Amino acid sequence: MSFEVFEKLESKVQQAIDTITLLQMEIEELKERNVVLSQDVQNVTDSRDSLVRENEQLKQEQSAWQERLRTLLGKMEDVQ
């Protein structure tokens, strides 16, 4: 009888070891995926920052062109 109990215990220990091993593999996969996702987030953040800077530059250029146009229109009105 004690041999059967020992076999059951051994089986449960082996199942626990197998489960732990699988969970450790899953943790490693998730860590690798986390690194990839972190890099993706950094890339997207860098791209966003670049687009924000470009947008600001374009707004400044637009403002400068509008001011030049206003100046030209003012000069045209002075001529007429």
Secondary structure, 3 states (H helix, E strand, C coil): CHHHHHHHHHHHHHHHHHHHHHHHHHHHHHHHHHHHHHHHHHHHHHHHHHHHHHHHHHHHHHHHHHHHHHHHHHHHHHHC
